[in-house]
Amino acid sequence: MSQPSDRHFDVIVVGGGAIGLSTGYHLGKGKAKTLVLEQFTFKNQLGSSAGVSRQYRIPYPEEYMVQMALDAQPYWDELQSLTPKTLLDKVGTLWFGDPAVHSTEGNIAEAEQALKALNVPYTSLTAREIEAQYHFRDLPDTYTGLFQADGASIDFRATIETLYEACERDPYTTLQDESPVTRIEQDGSLFQVTTPKGVFTSEKLVLVPGPYVDNAINLLGFTIEATYWNMSSCYFKKTDPTIQYPTWFVFQNAIGSNGNQFYGFPGVAWDHPEYIRVAPDFVIDPLASPEQRTLVPNPQELAYTSEWVRRHMTGLDPTPHFTSTCLIALSKIANKELLIDFAPPYVPNHQNIVVYATGWAAKFTPFLGKILTEMAIDGHSTFDISPFKLGYNYFKAL
Ligand SMILES: Cc1cc2nc3c(=O)[nH]c(=O)nc-3n(C[C@H](O)[C@H](O)[C@H](O)COP(=O)(O)OP(=O)(O)OC[C@H]3O[C@@H](n4cnc5c(N)ncnc54)[C@H](O)[C@@H]3O)c2cc1C
């Protein structure tokens, strides 16, 4: 097959969200001729990178995740050097709640063990210390907590803009929006990728389609076992303009339809400065596919969040404002891990098809782009991805 050189690339990246742009940036830096295809517009609000803030944290129950968060830091520093905007507002991570609870984030005691094992400094807290130092109130006596000072509120909009602009400046990287990939065919070692704007070829593919992962991998004859969360989010107005919180997560057992796990942010200059974002880390009705999503937040999830704010936070009016949704694909196991792998062996040229899907990955954005780049170009990553090579578990042939 011969293609005009402007239609042939070393690597085609399918998906132009945070991780696709990060991959485009690292591929371009390595002088790989790269095309990033986005079905909507870049910086859209229809995938997993919707909204403007995310949490960066080091506490995880697994040592390999703590290590990954530590390994991500130099890549954040590198990205930071490209923009005058502060990408990570380092207010620290506060984890607290019922020490017996195992949530989607893990478990407080297990995280303490993992932090200790990797010599990451943190402070253990009692319920009364959490109330005195961090403005929460009426916490059960049995609650415990940990504070880890390197946690941050990510300015995710600035992160994505910085990556987008870096890709635009890079002579090796081409960004193309309004380009849904509707067909992927193989001709020998070449991938032929069809979009409404034309057909493009490449030797390598990186698939980073976010919640639309199944639509993309179906084009190559496999599917993923996943669940989809249309997550609600909202903001609460400060009644005390001086009130400040770290990034936080509360671990509690579900009560009926109330998943009872919430997380929150500090007030930040770049995101509704008079308000503070608090959100539920559960959905009442998981979706079987992204097509079932609406852009309307679940009112009951917002009501549970509002009630938590009223009962346990100070300095905030518990009326939710600026409500929104964000769609994410998650694996069906309890702690919702990341899947970073090659396509399964029954797909021709599978070793040249890199896939990232599922899990909460904003905190790894600059690092994950580097990992996917190494996998695409070198066939392996210098970072140990073995805990994330979960395709054998979640990919199924169609
Ligand atoms: C409410 C919420 C809170 C979160 N909080 C945190 C947090 O605090 N910390 C954290 O680390 N992570 C968090 N996350 C997760 C994090 O935001 C995501 O892991 C990250 O944004 C994923 O980026 P992505 O590029 O993989 O996916 P997306 O941003 O969804 O990008 C994928 C892109 O691919 C495009 N695409 C899909 N299919 C095709 C196709 N066939 N052709 C062309 N383009 C296609 C889509 O249109 C989309 O733009 C949160 C997620 C949500 C929803």
The ligand as an SDF file (V2000), in Angstrom:
LIG
                    3D

 53 58  0  0  0  0  0  0  0  0999 V2000
  -15.5250   12.6880   38.0850 C   0  0  0  0  0  0  0  0  0  0  0  0
  -14.1240   12.1980   37.8470 C   0  0  0  0  0  0  0  0  0  0  0  0
  -13.1690   12.4490   38.8170 C   0  0  0  0  0  0  0  0  0  0  0  0
  -11.8750   11.9900   38.6390 C   0  0  0  0  0  0  0  0  0  0  0  0
  -10.9620   12.2680   39.6080 N   0  0  0  0  0  0  0  0  0  0  0  0
   -9.6840   11.8740   39.4480 C   0  0  0  0  0  0  0  0  0  0  0  0
   -8.7210   12.2290   40.4090 C   0  0  0  0  0  0  0  0  0  0  0  0
   -9.0090   12.9300   41.3760 O   0  0  0  0  0  0  0  0  0  0  0  0
   -7.4520   11.7900   40.2250 N   0  0  0  0  0  0  0  0  0  0  0  0
   -7.0960   11.0450   39.1420 C   0  0  0  0  0  0  0  0  0  0  0  0
   -5.9210   10.6660   39.0520 O   0  0  0  0  0  0  0  0  0  0  0  0
   -8.0000   10.7240   38.1790 N   0  0  0  0  0  0  0  0  0  0  0  0
   -9.2730   11.1170   38.3090 C   0  0  0  0  0  0  0  0  0  0  0  0
  -10.1990   10.8300   37.3470 N   0  0  0  0  0  0  0  0  0  0  0  0
   -9.7820   10.0430   36.1760 C   0  0  0  0  0  0  0  0  0  0  0  0
   -9.1250   10.8800   35.1060 C   0  0  0  0  0  0  0  0  0  0  0  0
   -9.8270   12.0780   34.9000 O   0  0  0  0  0  0  0  0  0  0  0  0
   -9.0650   10.0260   33.8370 C   0  0  0  0  0  0  0  0  0  0  0  0
   -8.3410    8.8370   34.1130 O   0  0  0  0  0  0  0  0  0  0  0  0
   -8.3910   10.7710   32.6800 C   0  0  0  0  0  0  0  0  0  0  0  0
   -8.9980   12.0220   32.4600 O   0  0  0  0  0  0  0  0  0  0  0  0
   -8.4640    9.8780   31.4480 C   0  0  0  0  0  0  0  0  0  0  0  0
   -8.0310   10.5800   30.3120 O   0  0  0  0  0  0  0  0  0  0  0  0
   -8.0950    9.8520   28.8980 P   0  0  0  0  0  0  0  0  0  0  0  0
   -7.3560   10.7150   27.9510 O   0  0  0  0  0  0  0  0  0  0  0  0
   -7.6800    8.4390   29.0410 O   0  0  0  0  0  0  0  0  0  0  0  0
   -9.6440    9.7800   28.5610 O   0  0  0  0  0  0  0  0  0  0  0  0
  -10.6100   10.9060   27.9280 P   0  0  0  0  0  0  0  0  0  0  0  0
  -10.3500   12.2140   28.5390 O   0  0  0  0  0  0  0  0  0  0  0  0
  -11.9790   10.3490   27.9700 O   0  0  0  0  0  0  0  0  0  0  0  0
  -10.1160   10.9840   26.4360 O   0  0  0  0  0  0  0  0  0  0  0  0
  -10.4070    9.9960   25.4920 C   0  0  0  0  0  0  0  0  0  0  0  0
  -10.6880   10.7040   24.1890 C   0  0  0  0  0  0  0  0  0  0  0  0
  -10.7520    9.7420   23.1530 O   0  0  0  0  0  0  0  0  0  0  0  0
  -11.7170   10.1750   22.2310 C   0  0  0  0  0  0  0  0  0  0  0  0
  -12.1340    9.0140   21.4410 N   0  0  0  0  0  0  0  0  0  0  0  0
  -12.7320    7.8990   21.8910 C   0  0  0  0  0  0  0  0  0  0  0  0
  -12.9720    7.0370   20.8830 N   0  0  0  0  0  0  0  0  0  0  0  0
  -12.5070    7.6220   19.7630 C   0  0  0  0  0  0  0  0  0  0  0  0
  -12.4730    7.2340   18.3940 C   0  0  0  0  0  0  0  0  0  0  0  0
  -12.9870    6.0620   17.9650 N   0  0  0  0  0  0  0  0  0  0  0  0
  -11.9100    8.0890   17.5050 N   0  0  0  0  0  0  0  0  0  0  0  0
  -11.3620    9.2670   17.9020 C   0  0  0  0  0  0  0  0  0  0  0  0
  -11.4000    9.6920   19.1830 N   0  0  0  0  0  0  0  0  0  0  0  0
  -11.9580    8.8760   20.1070 C   0  0  0  0  0  0  0  0  0  0  0  0
  -12.8220   10.7230   23.1140 C   0  0  0  0  0  0  0  0  0  0  0  0
  -13.6810   11.5770   22.4250 O   0  0  0  0  0  0  0  0  0  0  0  0
  -12.0250   11.4210   24.2140 C   0  0  0  0  0  0  0  0  0  0  0  0
  -11.8510   12.7990   23.9500 O   0  0  0  0  0  0  0  0  0  0  0  0
  -11.5170   11.2700   37.4800 C   0  0  0  0  0  0  0  0  0  0  0  0
  -12.4760   11.0210   36.5030 C   0  0  0  0  0  0  0  0  0  0  0  0
  -13.7740   11.4740   36.6740 C   0  0  0  0  0  0  0  0  0  0  0  0
  -14.7800   11.1990   35.6080 C   0  0  0  0  0  0  0  0  0  0  0  0
  1  2  1  0
  2  3  1  0
  2 52  2  0
  3  4  2  0
  4  5  1  0
  4 50  1  0
  5  6  2  0
  6  7  1  0
  6 13  1  0
  7  8  2  0
  7  9  1  0
  9 10  1  0
 10 11  2  0
 10 12  1  0
 12 13  2  0
 13 14  1  0
 14 15  1  0
 14 50  1  0
 15 16  1  0
 16 17  1  0
 16 18  1  0
 18 19  1  0
 18 20  1  0
 20 21  1  0
 20 22  1  0
 22 23  1  0
 23 24  1  0
 24 25  2  0
 24 26  1  0
 24 27  1  0
 27 28  1  0
 28 29  2  0
 28 30  1  0
 28 31  1  0
 31 32  1  0
 32 33  1  0
 33 34  1  0
 33 48  1  0
 34 35  1  0
 35 36  1  0
 35 46  1  0
 36 37  1  0
 36 45  1  0
 37 38  2  0
 38 39  1  0
 39 40  1  0
 39 45  2  0
 40 41  1  0
 40 42  2  0
 42 43  1  0
 43 44  2  0
 44 45  1  0
 46 47  1  0
 46 48  1  0
 48 49  1  0
 50 51  2  0
 51 52  1  0
 52 53  1  0
M  END
$$$$
